[in-house]
């Protein structure tokens, strides 16, 4: 049997962190992608220009550079924000500031000096979500454009509200066109999560690397981790196939 | 105009000539890594794609396994396996190929070549299998043998149809080379990181690095647009 020399449990925790990170990032990416796609599809001049700049700039720069920019930038930005809060504290005597929203923890304390921290996991989720929001935006835009305009007009003519048209006619068909793209983005996203190890998050790549460096057994640790990624990819592909069939039910030939 | 630029450069303390030189050296390394891995990867991918479409199942399955593994795992893991894995094998430090492995450049290049070869193989295979059956039958009717058909009919049209997807792969490779900075190489990302840690100025350092990547992207894009124009001129 595979003997991970006592590092097994910690790498398993790292694998769970990877999966959590990927799923939360996907949610952020899908939301951002929908917003950008709608902004470009039916937004005003300014909002569609912002959406265009976002999708093209983010897709033109490597993930790692963006990750460092956002992650290290966030820290500096938060420091500046802390200073601003400190001034507030000086002027208005506000003493603590704490937001906890389940996965996001933002906190500031005023006892030993001033600092605000955003935990690494949230920073990772926000960063990857932000990057893949741009890719999702392009996917959703293509899907929105593929839905037959006549059907939307027909639905409006039946007296449905904008929201009803979106939910009953637009969304189910859009999903069919968007699914292959979402699937591809998801597979790339899962692999991109490996990069968070570089900015200090303890995902399975980082833990495996530490174990490999201490034991001088690189293959023993990197190969199982590679297999975990392969397993995630394989399961994702099966689920995607099922979803594609599900959303294609109304189409001939399925 | 130039005087203003000089004045601007003299005023700022960050983008001095020596820092700009660091970025330039990084750019050279990034371009080298991208160019070499794409070119070598392409020449590996063509025969692999042809074997992948072979009628001998075990042959095509073997290539499929290679592409499945390399496309299904992160490039970072592949790089770690090669960079740390191969260099820690017992006795490799005394072997004659050690001078290649000592420098992080060659392990990086090997990881990138294998990775891009896997993706390119699937891209080329995709366009090989969609070749018009009629064209192949016509070539057979002319009495061409398999190699002639491959060289004269299948490959030229497959390359043409693979171009748009392949240009994406090249841009993807440009971005992927940023991982080289993780194993001590100073490419554009590495230069950006050094500048960041010296000045504690993430926005300036990484946005400048990102700008260089964007310019390289546009350059690659322009090259492929010309190639596509040439490849499809018979349709114009």
Interface residues (C-beta under 8 A of the other chain):
Chain A: X57 X60 X61 X62 X63 X64 X65 X66 X68 X69 X72 X73 X75 X76 X191 X192 X193 X194 X195 X197 X198 X205 X208 X209 X212 X213 X216 X217 X218 X219 X222 X223 X225 X226 X229 X230 X233 X234
Chain B: X68 X69 X72 X73 X74 X75 X76 X77 X78 X80 X81 X84 X85 X88 X174 X175 X176 X177 X178 X179 X181 X182 X188 X189 X192 X193 X196 X200 X201 X202 X203 X206 X207 X209 X210 X213 X214 X217 X218
